[in-house]
């Protein structure tokens, strides 16, 4: 089945926290609806039962640079190309939005996924933990 990526898809406040929990991340319930109000745009994917199975967003100042975050695919639907389509659609929307630079941080084991999506890895950042 082909799943459609929709920019700024209507998403209820509980749906992303539930998806985050399914992939083993913290729910961050308090982030919603604030995230939808503050990010530049988001993308969602629903299954045939209208359940949210994919999500991601781009945030930033809305000028030249955007930051892609929280690329989440329901575990049952991973490894089917949905994540790649989601990221590529977010990149297209970034270009339409006027963002010439989009960055993303990722765990090292996901490097090939982001390369497949068109990102070029670089080594210039640091994290404070």
N, CA, C and O atoms as a Tinker XYZ file with bonds, in Angstrom:
   516  protein
     1  N      0.837000   -1.184000    0.000000    73     2
     2  CA     0.000000    0.000000    0.000000    64     1     3
     3  C      0.881000    1.245000    0.000000    63     2     4     5
     4  O      1.948000    1.262000    0.613000    81     3
     5  N      0.430000    2.272000   -0.684000    73     3     6
     6  CA     1.141000    3.545000   -0.721000    64     5     7
     7  C      0.493000    4.481000    0.295000    63     6     8     9
     8  O     -0.720000    4.685000    0.296000    81     7
     9  N      1.337000    5.043000    1.158000    73     7    10
    10  CA     0.853000    5.951000    2.194000    64     9    11
    11  C      1.253000    7.367000    1.829000    63    10    12    13
    12  O      2.409000    7.629000    1.499000    81    11
    13  N      0.295000    8.278000    1.888000    73    11    14
    14  CA     0.512000    9.655000    1.466000    64    13    15
    15  C      1.031000   10.520000    2.612000    63    14    16    17
    16  O      0.509000   10.490000    3.726000    81    15
    17  N      2.068000   11.286000    2.308000    73    15    18
    18  CA     2.611000   12.258000    3.260000    64    17    19
    19  C      1.861000   13.570000    3.047000    63    18    20    21
    20  O      1.772000   14.062000    1.922000    81    19
    21  N      1.325000   14.131000    4.118000    73    19    22
    22  CA     0.542000   15.366000    4.028000    64    21    23
    23  C      1.191000   16.433000    4.904000    63    22    24    25
    24  O      1.412000   16.235000    6.099000    81    23
    25  N      1.490000   17.571000    4.275000    73    23    26
    26  CA     2.056000   18.708000    5.021000    64    25    27
    27  C      0.945000   19.382000    5.813000    63    26    28    29
    28  O     -0.151000   19.622000    5.306000    81    27
    29  N      1.258000   19.679000    7.070000    73    27    30
    30  CA     0.329000   20.335000    8.003000    64    29    31
    31  C     -1.001000   19.588000    8.127000    63    30    32    33
    32  O     -2.068000   20.193000    8.226000    81    31
    33  N     -0.907000   18.278000    8.120000    73    31    34
    34  CA    -2.062000   17.408000    8.325000    64    33    35
    35  C     -2.693000   17.714000    9.679000    63    34    36    37
    36  O     -1.972000   17.893000   10.660000    81    35
    37  N     -4.011000   17.779000    9.756000    73    35    38
    38  CA    -4.629000   17.924000   11.082000    64    37    39
    39  C     -4.268000   16.719000   11.968000    63    38    40    41
    40  O     -4.473000   15.566000   11.589000    81    39
    41  N     -3.731000   17.018000   13.142000    73    39    42
    42  CA    -3.295000   15.976000   14.073000    64    41    43
    43  C     -3.779000   16.363000   15.467000    63    42    44    45
    44  O     -3.535000   17.477000   15.930000    81    43
    45  N     -4.453000   15.450000   16.122000    73    43    46
    46  CA    -4.907000   15.695000   17.490000    64    45    47
    47  C     -3.716000   15.701000   18.437000    63    46    48    49
    48  O     -2.703000   15.052000   18.176000    81    47
    49  N     -3.839000   16.432000   19.529000    73    47    50
    50  CA    -2.732000   16.606000   20.467000    64    49    51
    51  C     -2.207000   15.307000   21.053000    63    50    52    53
    52  O     -1.033000   15.240000   21.416000    81    51
    53  N     -3.027000   14.282000   21.156000    73    51    54
    54  CA    -2.591000   13.014000   21.764000    64    53    55
    55  C     -1.882000   12.095000   20.775000    63    54    56    57
    56  O     -1.196000   11.164000   21.196000    81    55
    57  N     -2.031000   12.332000   19.462000    73    55    58
    58  CA    -1.538000   11.371000   18.478000    64    57    59
    59  C     -0.011000   11.273000   18.410000    63    58    60    61
    60  O      0.528000   10.168000   18.358000    81    59
    61  N      0.688000   12.396000   18.410000    73    59    62
    62  CA     2.147000   12.326000   18.329000    64    61    63
    63  C      2.727000   11.733000   19.608000    63    62    64    65
    64  O      3.617000   10.888000   19.513000    81    63
    65  N      2.278000   12.122000   20.793000    73    63    66
    66  CA     2.800000   11.464000   21.992000    64    65    67
    67  C      2.592000    9.942000   21.975000    63    66    68    69
    68  O      3.460000    9.196000   22.429000    81    67
    69  N      1.470000    9.491000   21.465000    73    67    70
    70  CA     1.230000    8.053000   21.377000    64    69    71
    71  C      2.209000    7.394000   20.410000    63    70    72    73
    72  O      2.707000    6.302000   20.680000    81    71
    73  N      2.485000    8.051000   19.287000    73    71    74
    74  CA     3.439000    7.522000   18.317000    64    73    75
    75  C      4.857000    7.524000   18.896000    63    74    76    77
    76  O      5.610000    6.569000   18.705000    81    75
    77  N      5.213000    8.590000   19.597000    73    75    78
    78  CA     6.518000    8.653000   20.255000    64    77    79
    79  C      6.686000    7.479000   21.224000    63    78    80    81
    80  O      7.743000    6.849000   21.272000    81    79
    81  N      5.652000    7.200000   21.979000    73    79    82
    82  CA     5.706000    6.114000   22.950000    64    81    83
    83  C      5.888000    4.760000   22.257000    63    82    84    85
    84  O      6.618000    3.904000   22.759000    81    83
    85  N      5.238000    4.561000   21.123000    73    83    86
    86  CA     5.345000    3.299000   20.389000    64    85    87
    87  C      6.772000    3.014000   19.906000    63    86    88    89
    88  O      7.162000    1.853000   19.778000    81    87
    89  N      7.552000    4.073000   19.637000    73    87    90
    90  CA     8.934000    3.862000   19.189000    64    89    91
    91  C      9.928000    3.903000   20.354000    63    90    92    93
    92  O     11.138000    3.815000   20.147000    81    91
    93  N      9.410000    4.037000   21.572000    73    91    94
    94  CA    10.272000    3.992000   22.745000    64    93    95
    95  C     10.805000    5.337000   23.198000    63    94    96    97
    96  O     11.741000    5.397000   23.996000    81    95
    97  N     10.220000    6.419000   22.697000    73    95    98
    98  CA    10.624000    7.756000   23.127000    64    97    99
    99  C      9.681000    8.237000   24.215000    63    98   100   101
   100  O      8.590000    7.694000   24.387000    81    99
   101  N     10.110000    9.270000   24.957000    73    99   102
   102  CA     9.230000    9.907000   25.924000    64   101   103
   103  C      8.060000   10.565000   25.212000    63   102   104   105
   104  O      8.217000   11.070000   24.100000    81   103
   105  N      6.908000   10.566000   25.827000    73   103   106
   106  CA     5.687000   11.080000   25.196000    64   105   107
   107  C      5.718000   12.600000   24.946000    63   106   108   109
   108  O      5.253000   13.069000   23.907000    81   107
   109  N      6.255000   13.344000   25.881000    73   107   110
   110  CA     6.301000   14.816000   25.811000    64   109   111
   111  C      4.910000   15.420000   25.537000    63   110   112   113
   112  O      4.764000   16.298000   24.687000    81   111
   113  N      3.919000   14.949000   26.250000    73   111   114
   114  CA     2.537000   15.423000   26.073000    64   113   115
   115  C      2.414000   16.935000   26.147000    63   114   116   117
   116  O      1.597000   17.528000   25.442000    81   115
   117  N      3.219000   17.564000   26.998000    73   115   118
   118  CA     3.103000   19.015000   27.181000    64   117   119
   119  C      3.538000   19.803000   25.948000    63   118   120   121
   120  O      3.253000   20.997000   25.853000    81   119
   121  N      4.225000   19.156000   25.001000    73   119   122
   122  CA     4.691000   19.853000   23.796000    64   121   123
   123  C      3.560000   20.172000   22.824000    63   122   124   125
   124  O      3.723000   20.997000   21.924000    81   123
   125  N      2.416000   19.518000   23.006000    73   123   126
   126  CA     1.321000   19.671000   22.049000    64   125   127
   127  C      0.147000   20.338000   22.721000    63   126   128   129
   128  O     -0.245000   19.916000   23.809000    81   127
   129  N     -0.437000   21.369000   22.118000    73   127   130
   130  CA    -0.359000   21.824000   20.730000    64   129   131
   131  C      0.723000   22.871000   20.449000    63   130   132   133
   132  O      0.816000   23.362000   19.324000    81   131
   133  N      1.538000   23.223000   21.441000    73   131   134
   134  CA     2.533000   24.283000   21.253000    64   133   135
   135  C      3.441000   24.015000   20.060000    63   134   136   137
   136  O      3.764000   24.938000   19.311000    81   135
   137  N      3.859000   22.763000   19.872000    73   135   138
   138  CA     4.733000   22.444000   18.754000    64   137   139
   139  C      4.088000   22.852000   17.432000    63   138   140   141
   140  O      4.746000   23.452000   16.583000    81   139
   141  N      2.811000   22.533000   17.251000    73   139   142
   142  CA     2.131000   22.871000   16.000000    64   141   143
   143  C      2.025000   24.382000   15.802000    63   142   144   145
   144  O      2.002000   24.859000   14.668000    81   143
   145  N      1.961000   25.126000   16.888000    73   143   146
   146  CA     1.861000   26.582000   16.802000    64   145   147
   147  C      3.212000   27.227000   16.483000    63   146   148   149
   148  O      3.255000   28.295000   15.871000    81   147
   149  N      4.312000   26.595000   16.889000    73   147   150
   150  CA     5.627000   27.231000   16.782000    64   149   151
   151  C      6.512000   26.719000   15.655000    63   150   152   153
   152  O      7.389000   27.453000   15.199000    81   151
   153  N      6.321000   25.496000   15.191000    73   151   154
   154  CA     7.208000   25.003000   14.140000    64   153   155
   155  C      6.822000   25.635000   12.805000    63   154   156   157
   156  O      5.727000   26.176000   12.653000    81   155
   157  N      7.734000   25.556000   11.847000    73   155   158
   158  CA     7.448000   26.105000   10.527000    64   157   159
   159  C      6.342000   25.305000    9.842000    63   158   160   161
   160  O      5.401000   25.879000    9.295000    81   159
   161  N      6.461000   23.988000    9.875000    73   159   162
   162  CA     5.468000   23.093000    9.295000    64   161   163
   163  C      5.784000   21.674000    9.745000    63   162   164   165
   164  O      6.869000   21.400000   10.257000    81   163
   165  N      4.839000   20.791000    9.553000    73   163   166
   166  CA     5.007000   19.395000    9.917000    64   165   167
   167  C      4.418000   18.537000    8.809000    63   166   168   169
   168  O      3.747000   19.032000    7.903000    81   167
   169  N      4.684000   17.240000    8.904000    73   167   170
   170  CA     4.118000   16.285000    7.954000    64   169   171
   171  C      3.619000   15.077000    8.725000    63   170   172   173
   172  O      4.194000   14.684000    9.740000    81   171
   173  N      2.548000   14.502000    8.227000    73   171   174
   174  CA     1.995000   13.306000    8.835000    64   173   175
   175  C      1.630000   12.278000    7.784000    63   174   176   177
   176  O      1.435000   12.600000    6.612000    81   175
   177  N      1.542000   11.043000    8.224000    73   175   178
   178  CA     1.130000    9.924000    7.379000    64   177   179
   179  C      0.119000    9.113000    8.178000    63   178   180   181
   180  O      0.332000    8.831000    9.357000    81   179
   181  N     -0.974000    8.742000    7.537000    73   179   182
   182  CA    -1.997000    7.927000    8.189000    64   181   183
   183  C     -2.161000    6.605000    7.456000    63   182   184   185
   184  O     -1.944000    6.515000    6.247000    81   183
   185  N     -2.553000    5.569000    8.216000    73   183   186
   186  CA    -2.812000    4.269000    7.598000    64   185   187
   187  C     -4.249000    4.215000    7.087000    63   186   188   189
   188  O     -4.975000    5.208000    7.140000    81   187
   189  N     -4.644000    3.065000    6.601000    73   187   190
   190  CA    -5.989000    2.896000    6.030000    64   189   191
   191  C     -7.089000    3.061000    7.069000    63   190   192   193
   192  O     -8.250000    3.245000    6.702000    81   191
   193  N     -6.757000    2.999000    8.349000    73   191   194
   194  CA    -7.733000    3.211000    9.429000    64   193   195
   195  C     -7.662000    4.622000   10.006000    63   194   196   197
   196  O     -8.236000    4.897000   11.059000    81   195
   197  N     -6.956000    5.510000    9.314000    73   195   198
   198  CA    -6.801000    6.916000    9.710000    64   197   199
   199  C     -5.972000    7.087000   10.983000    63   198   200   201
   200  O     -6.076000    8.111000   11.658000    81   199
   201  N     -5.152000    6.092000   11.312000    73   199   202
   202  CA    -4.271000    6.168000   12.479000    64   201   203
   203  C     -2.951000    6.812000   12.043000    63   202   204   205
   204  O     -2.414000    6.474000   10.988000    81   203
   205  N     -2.431000    7.733000   12.850000    73   203   206
   206  CA    -1.157000    8.374000   12.561000    64   205   207
   207  C     -0.041000    7.346000   12.660000    63   206   208   209
   208  O      0.158000    6.733000   13.709000    81   207
   209  N      0.703000    7.156000   11.540000    73   207   210
   210  CA     1.793000    6.181000   11.534000    64   209   211
   211  C      3.132000    6.827000   11.213000    63   210   212   213
   212  O      4.168000    6.165000   11.275000    81   211
   213  N      3.126000    8.111000   10.873000    73   211   214
   214  CA     4.372000    8.806000   10.585000    64   213   215
   215  C      4.241000   10.274000   10.901000    63   214   216   217
   216  O      3.174000   10.866000   10.738000    81   215
   217  N      5.349000   10.869000   11.360000    73   215   218
   218  CA     5.335000   12.287000   11.739000    64   217   219
   219  C      6.754000   12.830000   11.707000    63   218   220   221
   220  O      7.716000   12.104000   11.958000    81   219
   221  N      6.870000   14.105000   11.399000    73   219   222
   222  CA     8.122000   14.831000   11.484000    64   221   223
   223  C      7.837000   16.305000   11.279000    63   222   224   225
   224  O      6.767000   16.668000   10.791000    81   223
   225  N      8.787000   17.164000   11.647000    73   223   226
   226  CA     8.563000   18.596000   11.472000    64   225   227
   227  C      9.866000   19.335000   11.244000    63   226   228   229
   228  O     10.954000   18.815000   11.488000    81   227
   229  N      9.724000   20.567000   10.769000    73   227   230
   230  CA    10.855000   21.467000   10.583000    64   229   231
   231  C     10.562000   22.731000   11.375000    63   230   232   233
   232  O      9.478000   23.307000   11.284000    81   231
   233  N     11.549000   23.146000   12.152000    73   231   234
   234  CA    11.411000   24.348000   12.964000    64   233   235
   235  C     12.572000   25.287000   12.675000    63   234   236   237
   236  O     13.505000   24.940000   11.951000    81   235
   237  N     12.500000   26.454000   13.240000    73   235   238
   238  CA    13.556000   27.445000   13.079000    64   237   239
   239  C     12.959000   28.838000   13.000000    63   238   240   241
   240  O     11.783000   29.049000   13.294000    81   239
   241  N     13.777000   29.763000   12.605000    73   239   242
   242  CA    13.359000   31.161000   12.528000    64   241   243
   243  C     12.520000   31.447000   11.288000    63   242   244   245
   244  O     11.916000   32.514000   11.179000    81   243
   245  N     12.479000   30.499000   10.354000    73   243   246
   246  CA    11.732000   30.718000    9.122000    64   245   247
   247  C     12.514000   31.547000    8.128000    63   246   248   249
   248  O     11.941000   32.064000    7.169000    81   247
   249  N     13.813000   31.683000    8.339000    73   247   250
   250  CA    14.657000   32.449000    7.438000    64   249   251
   251  C     15.368000   31.476000    6.507000    63   250   252   253
   252  O     14.697000   30.743000    5.781000    81   251
   253  N     16.672000   31.439000    6.498000    73   251   254
   254  CA    17.400000   30.585000    5.565000    64   253   255
   255  C     17.590000   29.152000    6.072000    63   254   256   257
   256  O     17.759000   28.233000    5.271000    81   255
   257  N     17.566000   28.957000    7.386000    73   255   258
   258  CA    17.936000   27.679000    7.970000    64   257   259
   259  C     16.777000   27.063000    8.739000    63   258   260   261
   260  O     16.103000   27.748000    9.509000    81   259
   261  N     16.546000   25.769000    8.530000    73   259   262
   262  CA    15.549000   25.032000    9.285000    64   261   263
   263  C     16.176000   23.800000    9.895000    63   262   264   265
   264  O     17.220000   23.329000    9.444000    81   263
   265  N     15.538000   23.287000   10.914000    73   263   266
   266  CA    16.034000   22.113000   11.620000    64   265   267
   267  C     14.933000   21.058000   11.617000    63   266   268   269
   268  O     13.835000   21.300000   12.119000    81   267
   269  N     15.225000   19.896000   11.054000    73   267   270
   270  CA    14.259000   18.804000   10.994000    64   269   271
   271  C     14.349000   17.988000   12.280000    63   270   272   273
   272  O     15.436000   17.658000   12.753000    81   271
   273  N     13.179000   17.672000   12.831000    73   271   274
   274  CA    13.153000   16.942000   14.099000    64   273   275
   275  C     12.086000   15.859000   14.111000    63   274   276   277
   276  O     11.150000   15.853000   13.311000    81   275
   277  N     12.267000   14.948000   15.051000    73   275   278
   278  CA    11.266000   13.938000   15.409000    64   277   279
   279  C     10.695000   13.181000   14.217000    63   278   280   281
   280  O      9.480000   13.140000   14.025000    81   279
   281  N     11.563000   12.591000   13.427000    73   279   282
   282  CA    11.095000   11.721000   12.358000    64   281   283
   283  C     10.698000   10.400000   13.019000    63   282   284   285
   284  O     11.548000    9.663000   13.517000    81   283
   285  N      9.407000   10.116000   13.016000    73   283   286
   286  CA     8.868000    8.970000   13.741000    64   285   287
   287  C      8.002000    8.143000   12.793000    63   286   288   289
   288  O      7.109000    8.677000   12.135000    81   287
   289  N      8.266000    6.854000   12.729000    73   287   290
   290  CA     7.430000    5.930000   11.966000    64   289   291
   291  C      7.004000    4.808000   12.903000    63   290   292   293
   292  O      7.831000    4.211000   13.592000    81   291
   293  N      5.724000    4.533000   12.921000    73   291   294
   294  CA     5.178000    3.444000   13.730000    64   293   295
   295  C      5.998000    2.175000   13.471000    63   294   296   297
   296  O      6.282000    1.863000   12.314000    81   295
   297  N      6.383000    1.440000   14.514000    73   295   298
   298  CA     7.225000    0.252000   14.326000    64   297   299
   299  C      6.689000   -0.747000   13.296000    63   298   300   301
   300  O      7.472000   -1.355000   12.566000    81   299
   301  N      5.401000   -0.919000   13.232000    73   299   302
   302  CA     4.789000   -1.864000   12.288000    64   301   303
   303  C      5.022000   -1.449000   10.827000    63   302   304   305
   304  O      4.972000   -2.286000    9.925000    81   303
   305  N      5.275000   -0.163000   10.601000    73   303   306
   306  CA     5.383000    0.373000    9.244000    64   305   307
   307  C      6.809000    0.773000    8.867000    63   306   308   309
   308  O      7.027000    1.335000    7.794000    81   307
   309  N      7.767000    0.495000    9.723000    73   307   310
   310  CA     9.158000    0.827000    9.420000    64   309   311
   311  C      9.708000   -0.090000    8.344000    63   310   312   313
   312  O      9.202000   -1.190000    8.128000    81   311
   313  N     10.755000    0.379000    7.671000    73   311   314
   314  CA    11.445000   -0.375000    6.610000    64   313   315
   315  C     10.563000   -0.575000    5.368000    63   314   316   317
   316  O     10.742000   -1.543000    4.630000    81   315
   317  N      9.606000    0.349000    5.140000    73   315   318
   318  CA     8.737000    0.270000    3.969000    64   317   319
   319  C      8.862000    1.512000    3.082000    63   318   320   321
   320  O      8.103000    1.667000    2.125000    81   319
   321  N      9.809000    2.391000    3.392000    73   319   322
   322  CA    10.001000    3.598000    2.601000    64   321   323
   323  C      9.176000    4.791000    3.045000    63   322   324   325
   324  O      9.295000    5.874000    2.471000    81   323
   325  N      8.346000    4.610000    4.055000    73   323   326
   326  CA     7.496000    5.702000    4.526000    64   325   327
   327  C      8.338000    6.822000    5.115000    63   326   328   329
   328  O      8.072000    7.997000    4.859000    81   327
   329  N      9.354000    6.472000    5.903000    73   327   330
   330  CA    10.218000    7.480000    6.514000    64   329   331
   331  C     10.979000    8.278000    5.475000    63   330   332   333
   332  O     11.094000    9.498000    5.595000    81   331
   333  N     11.503000    7.611000    4.454000    73   331   334
   334  CA    12.222000    8.305000    3.382000    64   333   335
   335  C     11.275000    9.265000    2.670000    63   334   336   337
   336  O     11.644000   10.410000    2.408000    81   335
   337  N     10.066000    8.818000    2.354000    73   335   338
   338  CA     9.098000    9.701000    1.701000    64   337   339
   339  C      8.732000   10.889000    2.579000    63   338   340   341
   340  O      8.582000   12.008000    2.087000    81   339
   341  N      8.587000   10.647000    3.874000    73   339   342
   342  CA     8.264000   11.715000    4.816000    64   341   343
   343  C      9.374000   12.764000    4.837000    63   342   344   345
   344  O      9.100000   13.960000    4.737000    81   343
   345  N     10.615000   12.323000    4.964000    73   343   346
   346  CA    11.740000   13.262000    5.011000    64   345   347
   347  C     11.870000   14.018000    3.691000    63   346   348   349
   348  O     12.083000   15.230000    3.696000    81   347
   349  N     11.746000   13.331000    2.576000    73   347   350
   350  CA    11.860000   14.006000    1.277000    64   349   351
   351  C     10.757000   15.045000    1.086000    63   350   352   353
   352  O     10.993000   16.099000    0.495000    81   351
   353  N      9.574000   14.758000    1.575000    73   351   354
   354  CA     8.483000   15.736000    1.482000    64   353   355
   355  C      8.759000   16.936000    2.383000    63   354   356   357
   356  O      8.460000   18.070000    2.008000    81   355
   357  N      9.325000   16.703000    3.561000    73   355   358
   358  CA     9.711000   17.819000    4.433000    64   357   359
   359  C     10.807000   18.662000    3.783000    63   358   360   361
   360  O     10.813000   19.884000    3.930000    81   359
   361  N     11.728000   18.028000    3.073000    73   359   362
   362  CA    12.771000   18.780000    2.355000    64   361   363
   363  C     12.147000   19.618000    1.244000    63   362   364   365
   364  O     12.495000   20.787000    1.077000    81   363
   365  N     11.221000   19.022000    0.478000    73   363   366
   366  CA    10.531000   19.789000   -0.586000    64   365   367
   367  C      9.796000   20.993000   -0.005000    63   366   368   369
   368  O      9.869000   22.098000   -0.542000    81   367
   369  N      9.095000   20.763000    1.089000    73   367   370
   370  CA     8.364000   21.866000    1.716000    64   369   371
   371  C      9.330000   22.921000    2.252000    63   370   372   373
   372  O      9.025000   24.113000    2.224000    81   371
   373  N     10.488000   22.490000    2.736000    73   371   374
   374  CA    11.502000   23.447000    3.193000    64   373   375
   375  C     11.937000   24.354000    2.053000    63   374   376   377
   376  O     12.067000   25.565000    2.232000    81   375
   377  N     12.161000   23.769000    0.877000    73   375   378
   378  CA    12.537000   24.571000   -0.291000    64   377   379
   379  C     11.420000   25.540000   -0.660000    63   378   380   381
   380  O     11.688000   26.707000   -0.946000    81   379
   381  N     10.168000   25.072000   -0.657000    73   379   382
   382  CA     9.025000   25.945000   -0.947000    64   381   383
   383  C      8.902000   27.070000    0.070000    63   382   384   385
   384  O      8.463000   28.172000   -0.259000    81   383
   385  N      9.290000   26.787000    1.296000    73   383   386
   386  CA     9.209000   27.741000    2.407000    64   385   387
   387  C     10.350000   28.762000    2.357000    63   386   388   389
   388  O     10.319000   29.774000    3.058000    81   387
   389  N     11.361000   28.485000    1.516000    73   387   390
   390  CA    12.494000   29.386000    1.385000    64   389   391
   391  C     13.691000   29.033000    2.243000    63   390   392   393
   392  O     14.589000   29.852000    2.435000    81   391
   393  N     13.706000   27.819000    2.757000    73   391   394
   394  CA    14.830000   27.386000    3.583000    64   393   395
   395  C     15.892000   26.756000    2.684000    63   394   396   397
   396  O     15.654000   25.714000    2.074000    81   395
   397  N     17.044000   27.378000    2.604000    73   395   398
   398  CA    18.124000   26.865000    1.780000    64   397   399
   399  C     18.981000   25.835000    2.492000    63   398   400   401
   400  O     19.723000   25.088000    1.854000    81   399
   401  N     18.878000   25.792000    3.809000    73   399   402
   402  CA    19.674000   24.868000    4.615000    64   401   403
   403  C     18.727000   24.148000    5.575000    63   402   404   405
   404  O     17.962000   24.781000    6.302000    81   403
   405  N     18.791000   22.824000    5.564000    73   403   406
   406  CA    18.024000   22.030000    6.521000    64   405   407
   407  C     19.007000   21.075000    7.186000    63   406   408   409
   408  O     19.728000   20.343000    6.509000    81   407
   409  N     19.031000   21.087000    8.496000    73   407   410
   410  CA    19.921000   20.189000    9.237000    64   409   411
   411  C     19.086000   19.227000   10.078000    63   410   412   413
   412  O     17.915000   19.470000   10.371000    81   411
   413  N     19.724000   18.145000   10.448000    73   411   414
   414  CA    19.087000   17.146000   11.295000    64   413   415
   415  C     20.184000   16.470000   12.118000    63   414   416   417
   416  O     21.288000   16.237000   11.624000    81   415
   417  N     19.874000   16.164000   13.352000    73   415   418
   418  CA    20.790000   15.343000   14.140000    64   417   419
   419  C     20.187000   13.950000   14.215000    63   418   420   421
   420  O     18.968000   13.783000   14.163000    81   419
   421  N     21.051000   12.956000   14.339000    73   419   422
   422  CA    20.571000   11.584000   14.297000    64   421   423
   423  C     21.537000   10.690000   15.062000    63   422   424   425
   424  O     22.690000   11.048000   15.303000    81   423
   425  N     21.048000    9.546000   15.428000    73   423   426
   426  CA    21.907000    8.543000   16.038000    64   425   427
   427  C     22.746000    7.918000   14.936000    63   426   428   429
   428  O     22.283000    7.766000   13.806000    81   427
   429  N     23.959000    7.562000   15.260000    73   427   430
   430  CA    24.909000    7.076000   14.259000    64   429   431
   431  C     24.380000    5.896000   13.445000    63   430   432   433
   432  O     24.703000    5.762000   12.265000    81   431
   433  N     23.575000    5.049000   14.064000    73   431   434
   434  CA    23.053000    3.891000   13.330000    64   433   435
   435  C     22.011000    4.284000   12.269000    63   434   436   437
   436  O     21.587000    3.435000   11.485000    81   435
   437  N     21.600000    5.541000   12.234000    73   435   438
   438  CA    20.632000    6.016000   11.232000    64   437   439
   439  C     21.278000    6.777000   10.084000    63   438   440   441
   440  O     20.571000    7.372000    9.271000    81   439
   441  N     22.596000    6.774000    9.999000    73   439   442
   442  CA    23.293000    7.566000    8.985000    64   441   443
   443  C     22.875000    7.181000    7.566000    63   442   444   445
   444  O     22.681000    8.062000    6.729000    81   443
   445  N     22.734000    5.895000    7.279000    73   443   446
   446  CA    22.362000    5.482000    5.928000    64   445   447
   447  C     20.949000    5.917000    5.563000    63   446   448   449
   448  O     20.678000    6.242000    4.407000    81   447
   449  N     20.052000    5.924000    6.535000    73   447   450
   450  CA    18.696000    6.417000    6.292000    64   449   451
   451  C     18.745000    7.864000    5.815000    63   450   452   453
   452  O     18.123000    8.205000    4.809000    81   451
   453  N     19.476000    8.717000    6.525000    73   451   454
   454  CA    19.521000   10.128000    6.152000    64   453   455
   455  C     20.297000   10.360000    4.856000    63   454   456   457
   456  O     19.985000   11.290000    4.113000    81   455
   457  N     21.298000    9.531000    4.577000    73   455   458
   458  CA    21.973000    9.612000    3.277000    64   457   459
   459  C     20.988000    9.281000    2.157000    63   458   460   461
   460  O     20.961000    9.959000    1.130000    81   459
   461  N     20.188000    8.251000    2.353000    73   459   462
   462  CA    19.173000    7.872000    1.363000    64   461   463
   463  C     18.191000    9.015000    1.126000    63   462   464   465
   464  O     17.688000    9.188000    0.016000    81   463
   465  N     17.924000    9.784000    2.161000    73   463   466
   466  CA    16.994000   10.914000    2.059000    64   465   467
   467  C     17.621000   12.131000    1.395000    63   466   468   469
   468  O     16.918000   13.095000    1.091000    81   467
   469  N     18.941000   12.104000    1.163000    73   467   470
   470  CA    19.597000   13.217000    0.488000    64   469   471
   471  C     20.494000   14.069000    1.356000    63   470   472   473
   472  O     21.062000   15.050000    0.877000    81   471
   473  N     20.634000   13.720000    2.619000    73   471   474
   474  CA    21.511000   14.485000    3.503000    64   473   475
   475  C     22.966000   14.069000    3.310000    63   474   476   477
   476  O     23.255000   12.923000    2.964000    81   475
   477  N     23.867000   15.005000    3.536000    73   475   478
   478  CA    25.300000   14.747000    3.514000    64   477   479
   479  C     25.810000   14.864000    4.943000    63   478   480   481
   480  O     25.730000   15.937000    5.540000    81   479
   481  N     26.330000   13.779000    5.495000    73   479   482
   482  CA    26.828000   13.848000    6.875000    64   481   483
   483  C     27.998000   14.824000    7.001000    63   482   484   485
   484  O     28.814000   14.965000    6.090000    81   483
   485  N     28.053000   15.472000    8.119000    73   483   486
   486  CA    29.149000   16.383000    8.425000    64   485   487
   487  C     29.534000   16.239000    9.881000    63   486   488   489
   488  O     28.768000   15.712000   10.688000    81   487
   489  N     30.701000   16.701000   10.206000    73   487   490
   490  CA    31.175000   16.572000   11.571000    64   489   491
   491  C     31.602000   17.943000   12.074000    63   490   492   493
   492  O     32.780000   18.292000   11.999000    81   491
   493  N     30.661000   18.717000   12.583000    73   491   494
   494  CA    31.009000   20.035000   13.052000    64   493   495
   495  C     30.270000   20.431000   14.308000    63   494   496   497
   496  O     30.528000   21.494000   14.871000    81   495
   497  N     29.360000   19.598000   14.752000    73   495   498
   498  CA    28.562000   19.963000   15.902000    64   497   499
   499  C     29.002000   19.265000   17.158000    63   498   500   501
   500  O     29.739000   18.279000   17.115000    81   499
   501  N     28.551000   19.775000   18.263000    73   499   502
   502  CA    28.801000   19.157000   19.555000    64   501   503
   503  C     27.495000   19.165000   20.343000    63   502   504   505
   504  O     26.612000   19.980000   20.077000    81   503
   505  N     27.376000   18.285000   21.286000    73   503   506
   506  CA    26.211000   18.205000   22.152000    64   505   507
   507  C     26.604000   18.505000   23.578000    63   506   508   509
   508  O     27.680000   18.117000   24.032000    81   507
   509  N     25.740000   19.188000   24.274000    73   507   510
   510  CA    25.905000   19.357000   25.720000    64   509   511
   511  C     24.882000   18.446000   26.366000    63   510   512   513
   512  O     23.686000   18.555000   26.096000    81   511
   513  N     25.346000   17.554000   27.214000    73   511   514
   514  CA    24.418000   16.630000   27.870000    64   513   515
   515  C     24.383000   16.838000   29.353000    63   514   516
   516  O     23.652000   16.142000   30.057000    81   515
